[in-house]
Amino acid sequence: MAQVLEFKLPDLGEGLTEAEIVRWLVQVGDVVAVDQPVVEVETAKAMVEVPCPYGGVVTARFGEEGAELPVGAPLLTVAVGEGAEGHRPAAGPGTDGGAARAGEQPGAGERRSEGSGNVLVGYGTSEAPARRRRVRPQGRASGAAAGSGTAGAGSSGAGVPGRANGRVRVAEPVDGPVPVISPLVRRLARENDLDLRELTGSGPDGLILRADVEYALRAAAAQGGRATRETGPHPDGTVREQALAATAGAAATEPAGVAGSAVPPGDVRIPLKGVRGAVADKLARSRREIPDATCWVDADATELMRARAAMNAASGPKISLVALLARICTAALARFPELNSTVDTQAREIVRFDHVHLGFAAQTDRGLVVPVVRDAHARDAEALTSEFARLTEAARAGRLTPGELTGGTFTLNNYGVFGVDGSTPIVNHPEAAMLGVGRIVPKPWVHEGELAVRQVVQLSLTFDHRVCDGGTAGGFLRYVADCVEQPAVLLRTL
């Protein structure tokens, strides 16, 4: 006897609470093996392939590509055990995510089965989670039925109220479970005083999606607070009138003339989500919380470039410039440990680290990411070159794990690759400092008392003024500049 098990979006670690479905790797009716990747999701940290802890036949999927799901929301259901092949659904409406009707949990009441073990960080499947059977009240319409049940999911007409002529249509009030599986959707509706029972979802089998709620709120705001009303028979025989209107707080979040359908033609809205949203949140938090200051200095990098050329002329792996700069950073942090720290605001303490996990800014098609080289202080130039290359390739391919994008204690930002000389970097919260490196270009320079053309670079240090004063920051930056100008200075620490 086959049993249907539900697989939920697991805890992806590092405090992540939601993920966006990028690509489904399986279809309804496919046979999957234990720990086979079934969906590719994008979090605020990285792209992740999520493996399924069960082996069997996929009976339903939840969420279209591009949809956001919170951790703990259903991803798919799998029929496992003897007779699972009989659970292959027939083609047609409702086979993809149909088990979400009326908020029911597929496979309720089934006995537990052996799982695959730990799937991702913080998520274990040693056995299937217990489920409760939801009893549907007799004689009441299902919350997932379109309208009053007179039309199917694929039909059109008055029986399936929805969006028409740019206005929000509301369904007749339904007594029973609301077809919503996302806690985020429920919270959004609750915060804006929106009754979900009055909406008909655009998802499979009438499932209410976040886009449906946002559309209703935008339309209400665009109409100047006027609600689109429809009346319908209430179960107790009275006539109930429900108004769809955004609260004053919600309306105030969008400037006049921009909300909803009032956006002028040609304007584009780009959601702040995924990597871009995470970067925006972190940079804004850094500016809010960290009293930062920046100092900079020009340095003659001619000798550093010659030293690198000599290294690469010898046998062995090639040494990258960023690896040499990283080695200089770790040596400077050993002398000025105040900058390899963080501020614990709750305890009102400065925490100095005994290790250097060096982050470096990398530009990718998905946005700016900061991979972290673990224990950079214990690596030589060759090892640093290799690790920088590995993490850069993984970043461009979108394969970085959350663990490779977090935990940094200091960041190196080589913005010179963009052809600029200087910048004032924003500290990568919760770190205390960031070293910025501009482009290295030939410039007039006084060398040994004479004017000469030298390879000059601008170095800038942005630091948290709570962890140190300008004297410490200036000492750090001067030591870095000295190592750039005279690489032999590094021999003292090797």
C-alpha positions, 0 to 999 in steps of 0.5 A, a space after each residue: 500500500 503506497 503512502 503519500 508523503 509531503 516534502 516541505 521547503 527545508 531550513 536553508 541555514 544562516 537565518 534564511 526564511 524564504 526562497 524563490 523557485 528558479 527551476 523545477 527539476 521534476 514533473 508531476 508523475 516523475 519517479 524520483 530517488 532518495 536525495 535526488 535534486 527536485 527543485 532549484 531555488 534562489 535565496 538571499 545568499 545563493 542558488 541551491 538545489 534542494 534534494 528530496 528525502 523520499 523515493 517514489 512518484 511525484 504526485 503534486 508540486 507547489 509553486 510556479 517558477 518565480 514564486 517565493 515560498 517560506 521555509 516550511 511551506 510544502 514543495 511537493 508530495 511523493 507516493 512511496 512504497 508498494 503501489 506507488 506507480 498507481 499514484 501517477 496523476 492523469 494529465 489535466 488541470 489540478 495535477 500540479 499543486 492540486 493537493 493544496 486545496 482548502 489548505 489540506 496536507 496531502 497524506 494526512 494520517 499516513 504512517 511514518 516512513 524512513 527518510 534519508 537523513 539530513 537534507 540541508 542545514 538544520 533539516 533532518 528527515 530521519 522519519 516523516 513528520 506527523 500529520 493531522 487529518 483535516 476534516 472538511 465540514 459537510 455541506 460547505 463549499 471548498 475554499 479552493 473551488 472557483 466561485 460557487 463551484 459552477 465553473 471549473 479551474 480552466 473555465 471562464 465567466 461570472 462563475 470564476 471571479 478574478 481580475 477584469 478591466 483593471 479592477 479587482 473582482 471579489 468572490 462570494 464569501 466562502 465559509 471554510 478553509 481559505 486556499 492559502 498555503 503561504 504564511 507570508 500571504 496571510 500576514 500581508 493580507 492581515 496587515 492590510 485588513 484584507 479578507 482572503 475569503 473575498 478573493 479568488 486566487 490565480 494559482 492552481 485550483 484557486 490557490 491565493 498567491 502573494 501576487 493576488 493580494 498585492 494586485 488587490 492592494 495596488 488596485 485599491 490604492 490606485 482608485 484613491 481608497 475606493 473599494 470595488 464591492 460586490 454583494 453576495 448571499 451570506 450563509 446566514 441569509 443576510 447580504 454581506 458587503 466586503 470592501 477591498 481597501 488598503 490601509 492608510 499605512 500601506 497606501 502611504 508607502 507608495 508615492 502618488 502617481 506611481 502605485 499600481 496601474 498608475 505607473 507611466 508607460 515605459 517605467 519598470 518596477 524591479 523587485 528587491 529580492 534574492 541577492 539584490 534584496 539581500 545586498 540592499 538590506 545589508 548596505 542600508 543596515 550598515 549605513 544605519 548602524 555603523 559610524 564609518 569613516 574613510 581614509 586613503 593614500 596613493 602608493 607606488 605599486 611598481 615594485 609589487 608588480 615586478 615582484 609578481 612578474 618575477 614569481 610568475 616567471 619562476 616554475 609553479 602556479 601563477 600568483 594573482 594580484 588579489 592574492 598578494 593584496 590579501 596576503 598584505 591584508 592578513 599581515 596588516 591585521 596581525 599588527 592592527 587586530 582592532 580592525 579584524 573585529 565586530 561590535 556586539 551592540 547588545 552586550 556593548 562589547 567589541 569582539 576581536 577575532 583570532 582568525 581572518 576570514 577574508 571576504 572579497 567583492 565579486 561582481 556576477 550576473 546575479 549582482 554583487 556577492 562577497 565570497 569568504 576565504 576561510 582562515 586566510 591568515 594561514 594560507 600562502 600566496 599560492 593557496 590564496 590564488 587557488 581559493 580566490 579562483 575557485 570561489 570566483 568561478 562558483 560565484 559566476 556559476 551561482 554555485 556558492 553555498 550560504 556557508 561560503 558567503 557568510 562569516 567574514 571578518 574583513 573584506 577586500 574590495 578590488 574595484 580597480 577592475 572597473 577602471 576607477 581610481 578611488 571609492 568610499 566603500 560601505 563596510 560589510 556589516 557586521 564587519 568593522 573595516 574594508 580595504 578598497 583598491 583602485 586601478 594600477 595605472 602609470 602616473 608621474 611620481 617622485 621616485 628617489 628624488 626625481 620625477 618618473 613614471 610609476 605604477 600608482 594605486 589608490 588605497 582606501 580604508 573604510 572603518 567602524 569608528 567604534 572599534 578604533 580611532 583614526 590613528 589605528 586606521 591610518 597605521 593599518 593603511 600606511 603599513 599596507 601602502 608600505 608593503 605595496 611599495 616595498 614587498 620585502 617588508 612582508 618578509 618580516 611576517 613570513 
